[in-house]
């Protein structure tokens, strides 16, 4: 197959490459002008990671012709073939781009009127006679749209950039806030540095201090509500279809009506459509052994599907090769396992939105200095602080005997106070309600449910495993009678902390990866699965020490005596596949704001950083195993009180079926390393000065 000459350099180096369709040909766009798009044109973009992995985007301008769209589709298919069929493909429509796409342009994307057919060229003009007005919208995903150079284009709620060539003015409406001003400044600086090659003067002006170039100023209307929102209530309504080219026509047949799906539903010899149309997203999965016709027609099949379903034309499409699945696709599957996953805490990495996320090994001695490790393993320190435990009885807090710290009963609620030192000050960490729900108000709140205990909570009990008894209570006179046969499941976390949970005494609960302690009326068995660790074995021996019944009989999987199976009520099928440790999932950051008049959550695109934390909002950080709610100092009461429900709804509507995730609430300026470690180069002094003052220094 003959490939376009422009593809000879495609994917050779990490980073972004951009081409524009010009008269049915493909022309490169200079790096200085990446992020500028003419509304009458179509573009092909390639993002290459260091792994390497590839992401191809076909961008369609709102005023582009059908011929240009067809040419862009052909070039996209050719580029995919040139790179071996491995890239992930995206169909992008102006004003409805994917977060992956928006993440490439941290200074925002700029829509320019016209296109190649109108004679507009992507060149560094340095033209001091330029005269245009850019309307800046979005707090998380910034879009700068060229509008008529007229006072009728302005409103008091937004920021605008008045570009007069040698002079660039950032105009801020009286109703826009500091965070919106900050984001608009990034766009203004980008225009000066890249489009003017740094040769223009940049000034920030407030409403009322405008230049005379625009003429007399009329009354300016109030700002309109942003139309960008995230509504997750319908995300769980995914439908999975298999597509085939039987009789030369693409047909789709239903595989599963609702998510979450199972990975086994995907055959390597077929192609599939995952329909999340209610959220304006369509995914095409290409099996590695699917026939060439089906693989090459994937994008066409998606567009046909959108038309048949009568979905909006701006519906986003991702075409994914087997092995190149994105996080947004995998979240619809309850049991997804990646090919590169390995057992134990030393996993490799998984591909996320763009970059790979490296798994950091656990080392308690470096918790205070390695914030990335502290974040990934959920540890604020090495567990050497002070622990106090209370049991909740009739609304009161009753101290628990320190000799039984680490043992919890399913019929009780507990409050664990952990005090540790940070920056010379003692901090309090409340692990609220290990087993049910107890709300309290402290410096750092962690709501924990049984079975979802954070690693740090499990590490607090001085080398002993955390033990959870099945039902019952430890209250005096209230202890329910324990059964004559008891089974404890012992499992180690990635931090090497262990948890022993009592389960029903049945062989169905066994797992080849773990250790179990079985106490019957006359003996104690310590059963060791093939994939169990030495730490799990040591924790099991601790469990046998308080169960009584004499010394334990150690049993290896596959060599069980008849008495072992008899105590469990006979042999049954159980988990015998060596489970794979969960991969590090790329974290996701959302802003929870009611600036539009209703409380919504909007995702921050791309690789986020500390400056994306809006101090006038509540931010939600999802690290897969834990949810953080970060309360900005300027967040209003509606945002503070309503964001907890957004966090709960976010988890409850997860199409993967994820439930019961620990939710930690923290305040601006009091962030633990479990939070800050997810942000590269965290600066604890960032908010001591006004961010706008820092960026004004660049004007």
N, C-alpha and C positions, 0 to 999 in steps of 0.2 A: 504494500500500500504506500502511496506517495503522500508525504505529510507536508504541510505548509512550512516554508523556510523559517518562519518565526519560531516554530517549535523546536528548532535545533538547540536553542538555549533554555528551553522550558525545563524547570525543575532541577537545573544544574547546581543552583545555590539556594540556601534557605531564604525565605522572604517572599514578597509579593511582586507579581508581574501582571501588568494590565495591558490589554489590547482593545482597540476600538474597531468596529466594523465600518469600513469606509469604501463605498461603491463595490460592495460584495467582496472586498478584500480585508485583510487584517493588518492593522498598523499599531506599533507599540506606543504607549503613552509614557511620557517622561516621568521619572520618579517624583520630581518636584510637584507634579500635578495629579498625583494619585489622590483620589477622593473627590475629584471634580468630574461631574457627569453631565453631559448635555441631554436634555429631555427628549430630543429627537433622535437619539442614537442608541445602539446596543453595544455592549462590552463583554469581553471574556476576561476573567481574572483567574490567576493560579496562585495559590498560597502553598509554599513548600516548607515543611518543618525540618528540623535537624535529624529526624529519625532515620530516613525521610518518610514522610507521608504527604499526600497531595489532596488539596481541596480546590475544585474547579467551580467557578460561579459564572453563570450566564445572566447578565443584567440587562433588563429591557426597559428603555425609557418610555414614559407615558405617551409620547408623541411619535415613537418610532414606527416605521412601516412594517407591513407583514413580511416583505422581502428581506428586510434587515433582521427581523426576528428569526426567519428561516435560516439565513446565513449564519447567525450566531449559534443556532442549534447544531448546524453542520460542523462548524469549527470546534464546538464543545465536544462533539463525538470524536472528531479527529484527535483532539488533544488527549482525550481519555484513552484512545487506542495507542497513541504515541507513548503514553506512560504505563502501558501494559494492562489497562482496564482496572487498575487499583484505586484511582482517585475517588473521593466522595464528590458528587455533583450537586449543585444547588441551582435552582431556578429563582432568580431575584426579580422582583417587579418594583419599580420606583415607588417610594413612600411606604413599602411593605417589606423591606429587606430583612433577612434573618439576622439574629444576634451574632452569629458567626461572622457574617459579612460586615456588620457595623463595628465589630470588634477590631477590624484591621485599621480603622480610622479614628483614633482616640481624639483627634481634633474635629471630628464630625465630618459629614459628607456634604458637598455643595452641589446643588442642582442649578445648571445654567440653561438659560433659554436658547432654543435653536438646536442646531446639529450640523453634521458635515454637509448635508444637503443644502443648508443655508449659508455655507461658506465659513462656518465657525470652526477654528482649528485649535487643537491643544498645543499651544506654544507659550513660552515664557515671554510675555509681551513687553513688560517694563513700560507699557504705554501710559504716559502721564495724563492722557485724555479720557481714561476709563471713567464711566459714570454709571454706577449700578447700586441697587439696594438689596441687601440680603436679610431675610427674615429668619431669625434663629429660634428654633423650636426644640423642645425636649430637654429633660434634666439628666437622663441617663444616656439615651441614644440621641446624639445631636444631629439635627438636619438644618442646613442653611439653604433656603430656597430663594432664588432671584425673583423679586416682585417689582411691580411698577414703581419707578422713582417718583412717588407722590405721597403727600401726607395721608391720603386715603388708605395707604398700605399699613400705617402705623397703628399700634394700640398700646395702652399703658401697661399691660401685663407682660410684655415680651421685650427682648433685646433685638436691636437691628444693627447692621453694619453698613455705613454709608461709605462706599468706596469711590473716591474721586481721583484715583490714580496716585498722585504724589501725597495725598492726604487720605487717611482712613480713620473714620470716626466710629467708635462703638457707642451707640445710643441706648440708654437704659431707661425703660419706662418706670414711672413712679411706683407701680405696683409689683414690679419684679423683685425677687429676693436675691440675697448675696450669692447663693449657689448658682442661680441662673446667670448672674453677671460673670461669675467665675468661668463657667463653661463657654459663654459667648466670647470671653477674652481669649480663650484657646483658639477659637476660630479666627478671630481678628489677627492674632499673632501669626497663625498659619498663612493667612492671605498675604500679610506683609513679607514674611520670610521666604515663602515659596513662589507666590505669584508675582511679587514685586522684587524678588531677590534682595530683600532687606532694604530697599531704597526709598520706601515710603515712610512718612511720619504717622505714628499711631497715637490717637488721643481718645480718652474715654470722656463722654459727656453725659450729663443727666438731662432728663426731660426739663425743658425750660432754658437750656444752654446751647441750643442748636446753632449750626452755622447758617449763614444767610443763603447758601446755595439752593436750599429747598423753597425759598420764598416764605411768605407769611404763613404762620402756623395756625390752623383752625383748632377747634376743640377735638382732642383725640379720644376715641372710645376706650372703654375698659377692655381688659384682656379677655380672650375667650378660653374656655377650658381645653386642656390638652386632650387630644383624641387618642393618645397612646396609653393603653392600659393592659393589664394582664388579668384575665379572668380564668381561673383554673378549675372552675366548678364542673366543667364538662370534659376535662382532660382524660378522665378514666374511660370515656366512651370511644375507645379505639376499636376498629374492626379490621380483621386480617383477611386478605384475599390472596388467592394464588392466581397468577396470570399465565396464559399460554397462547401460542400462536396457532392453535389448531385450525385447520382449513384456511390458513393464511390470514386469519383475523384474530386480533387480540381479544381474549375473553377473560373475565374475572369471575372466579367462583369463591364463595365464602368458606374460610377455614375456621374462624372463630368470631363470634358476634361481639364479644366484649373483652377488654383487657382486664387483668393482666394475662398475657399469653405465656406459653412455655417455649423455650428455645427449640425443643424437639419438633415443633410444628413446622420449622423451616427446613426444607429439603435442599441439599446442595445442588441438585439438578434442576431446580425451578426458580422462578422469579415471583416476588410477592409485592402486594401493595398493603401498607399499613395506613389505614384511613383514619386520620385525626382531623377530619375536615371541620368539625365543630370548633377547632382551635386554629383553622386555616392552615393546616399542615398535612402534607401527603409524603409518605416515605416509600421509596421503591428499594427492595432488597434483591440483589442479583446473586443467585447461587453460583459458586465458582465453577460448577459443572453444567450450568444452564447453557442451552444452545446459543450460538452467536446471534441469531436473529432476535431472540428474546432480549438478550443483554443490550444490543445496540438500539433496540426500540424502546428502552425503558422510559426515557423522558417523554417520548411520543405517547406511550401508554398512559403515563401520568396525566398528560394534558387531555387525552381522550376521556379519562376517568373523571377529571374535574368538570368537563363539559357535560358528561352524562349525569353527574350528581348535581349539576347546576350550582356548583360552588363558585365563589367570587373569582374573577380572573386573577386577582393578586394572591391567590392561595400559594403558599410556599411549597416547593418540592425539593426533597433531598433524594438523590440516587446513591445507594450505598452498596459497595461490593462486599461479599462475604469476607469477614475479617477486618473491615474498615468501618464498622458501625459506630455511629456517634452516640454520645451519652443520651441525647434526647430520644433516640430510637430505642436504645437498650432499656430505658426506664419503663417501657411498656411490657417488659418480660420479668416475671417474678423469680426466675432461676438462671439469669444470664451468666455464662462463664466464658471468659475470653481465652483464646488459644494460648496466650503467653502467660497465663496465670500459673503460679507455682505455690507449693505449700509452705507453711511457716511464715515467720515475720519478715523474711528477706525477699519479698516479691520484687519483680522487675518494675514494670510500669504499665499504665494503660493509656491509650490515646483518648484525649478528651475533646473539647471543642476545637482546640488548635494544638497546644503543646502537650508533651508527655509530662506526667506527674511522677516524680521519682519517690519511691518508698524509702523513708529514712529509718534505719534500724534503731531499736530502742536501747538507750543507755542512760540510766537514771542519774549517773554522775554528771552528765552534761545538760540536764534539764534546764538549768538556769541560764545557760549560754546559747543553747541551740533551740531557737524559737520555732523553727520549722518542725523539729522533732516533737516539741511540746504540743504544737498544734495538731499534728497528725495522730498523735497518741492520746490526746485529750488530757494532758498532765500539766497542772499549774506548777508543780515542783516534784521533789522526789519522795513525797509521802512521809517526811520526817517531822511534820508539824504536830499540833495538839489535836486530839480527837475527843469529842464528847457526843454521846448518843442519848436521846430521849425517846420514849415510847408515848404515843398520844392516847390518853385515856379520858373519855368524857370531856374533851376539849382542853385538858391539862397536859402538861409535859412531865412525865415521870422518868427520872434518871434510870438508865439501864446499868446493871452491874458490869463494871469494866472487864471482869473475867469472861463475860459472854459477848464482848464486842466482836462484831463480824458475823454473828448469827441472827438471822431475821426469820420471822414467822409470817406466813401468807395471810393470816387473819389480822395482822396489826399494821399500823402506820407508824413511821419513825421520822425523827428529825436528827440529821447528823450535822454537827458543826465542826468544821475543820478550820483551824487557824494556822496561818503560815506567814512568813515574812516576805515582803516585796518592797524593795527600795528602802529598807530600814523601817518600814511601818508594818504593823501586824494587820493582816487581812483576814476576813472571815469568809469561808466558803460554806454555804449551806447546801447540802444535798437533800432536797426536799422530797420526802415521801418515797422511800425506796420501793414501797410496795403498792401504794395507792396514789393519793393526791393530797398534798398539804401545801397551801400557798402561804408564803411569808415574804417579808420585805427586808432585804439585806443588801450589802454591797454587791454580792454575786449570787444570783439565784440559779439553781439547777433543779428542774422538775424531773424526777426519775420514776419510771414505772418498772414493775418486776419484769425481769428478762431483758431489760434495756439499760442495765447499770453501766455508767461510764467507767473506763479503765481506771481513772484516778480514784473513784470511790472504792473499787475492788482492791486498790493498793494500800489502803489506809490501815490495815489490820496487822501490821508488823510481821509480814511473811506468812501469815495464816490465810487460807482461802476464805472468801466470803461465802457463807453457808445460808441457804434459804430453805426453810422447812416447808413441807407441803401443808398448807392450811394451818389451822390451830392458832394458838396465841401463847405468849410467854407470861401473861398476866397471872398473878397469884390466884389460885383457885379457879382459874379459867382455862387452864391448859386442856385442850381436847385430847382424847385418848389416841395415842399413836397406834398404828397397825402392827401386827406381829411381823409383817414382812415390809421392809422399806428399801427403796432403791434411790441412790444419789448419783447424779450425772455430773462429772467433773470435767471442765473444759478450761483451757488456757487462752487468754486474749493475746493480741499482738504485742502487748506490753509485758507479757509473761506473768501478769496477775491471773489468778485462778478463781473460779466460782464453782461452788458445789450446790446444785439445785435438786431438791427431792422431787421425783416424778413417780407416776403410778408404777407399781412393781410388775412390769410386763416386759417381755423380751422385745416387743415392738419399739421400745424406747432406746434400745442399745444403738451405739454408733461406732463404727470401726475406727474413727479418728480420736476417740476419747477414752477415759477411764470411768468405771462405774464401781460403786460400793453397794453390795447387796447384803442386807441383814435379814436373816430368817429367824425363826424361833430357836434354832439350835446351832447356827453357824454364821460366820461373816465371810463373804467372798469379795475379793478385790479383782475385778475383771479388767484386763488391759487390752484395748483394741490395737490392731496392727499399726495404726497411725498415731498412737498416743505418744506424749512427750514425758520426759523424766519429771518435769515440774508437775504435770498432772498426776503422776504416780505418787509424788511426795504429798501433794494436797489430799489425795485419797487416803493415804496413811493417817493424816491428821483427822479426817472424818471418822475413820474406824476407831480412833482413840476415845471419842466421846460417845460413840454408839453403844459401847459395851459388847459383851458376847465373846470376849477372849480375842486371841490373835486371829488375824485374817488369813484366809487361804487364798494365795495369789493364783489367778487363773488367766492363762493366755488365750486370746481369741482362737478358736478352732480346736482347743484342747479342753473344753469344758466337761466336768464330770456330770453324771446324770442328776445329782442332787442340785446342781446349779439351775438346770432347766426346770426341774420339778418345782423349785422355790418360786420361779417366775410364771408358773402355770403352763409350762411347755414351750417348745421352740416356736418362734414366729419370725416372719421376715422383718429385717431391720436395715438401717442404712449401712451398706457395705462398700460403697464407693469412697475412695479417698477424697474427701471434700477439699476444695481449693479455698484458701484464705481469700477473703474479700479484697478485691483490688482497691487501690487508692482511687477514689472517684474525683474528678476535677471539681473543685468547689464552685458554687454559684452564689452570686450576691444580688439581692433585691432591695429596692428602696420602697418603704411603705409610707405613703404620703396621702394627705387629703387636700392637696393644693388645688385639685381640679373640682373640689366640691364633694367628692366621695372618696372613701378610703380605698386605695388600690395598691397593688404591688407591681413594680416594674423592674425587670431584670437589667442589671448593668452588663453591657456586652463586652466580650473580649476578656483579656487578662486585666482584672481590676487591680487597683492600688488604693492606698490609704486616702488619697484625695477624692476618691469616689464615695467616701462616707459623708453623706450630706448631714451637716450638724443640725439642720432644721427638720430632719426626718428620723424615722426609725428604720434601721437597716436589718435585713434578714440574711444571714450567712448560712448556707446549707453545705456542710462538709460530709454529707451522706450518713454518717453515724451520729451526728449531732446537729442541732439547729441552734444558732445564736441569734438573739434579738439585741441589737445594739441601739441604745437610746441616745440620740443626739441631744445636746444641752438645750437646743432651741426647738425641739420637737414639741408640738402642742398636745393638749390633754387627749384629744380624740385619737391622735396617732399613738400616744403612749398606751392608752387603754384598749384600743381596737386592734393593735398589731398582734397581740397574743392570740386572738381568734384567727387572724390571717395565718399565723404560723401553724396553728392546729389544723385549719382547713387545708393548708398547703400540703401537710403530711397526709391527711385523711383522703385527699383527692389524688395522691400519687398513683399514676397508672401501674406502677410496679407492685402495688399492694403493700408498700412499706408502711408500717404502723408503729406507734409507741416510741418514737424517737425522743431522746432527751432534749429538752428545750432550755437553753441557758440565757438568762437576761443579764446584760451588763450595761454599765453606764459609760458615756464618753469620758475619757481621761483615766478610767480605772480598768483598762483592758488587761486580762491575764494573758500569758504566753500561749495558751490554748487557742486564743483568738488572734493575737497579733502575728503568730507564726504563719498564718495563711496569707499575709501581706508582705511582699518583698520590701526590704529596707524600711521597716516600721520606724517612724520618728515620734518618740513620746512627747516631743516639744512642738509638734506640728501646729497645735491649736493655741499655743501661747501667743501667737501673733495672727492678725487677720490674714487669711489666705489671699484676699483681694489685694492687700498691700504688697504681698510678695510678688504677685503676678503683675501688678502695676509697675514694679521695678523693671520689668522686661519691656515696657512700652517705650 
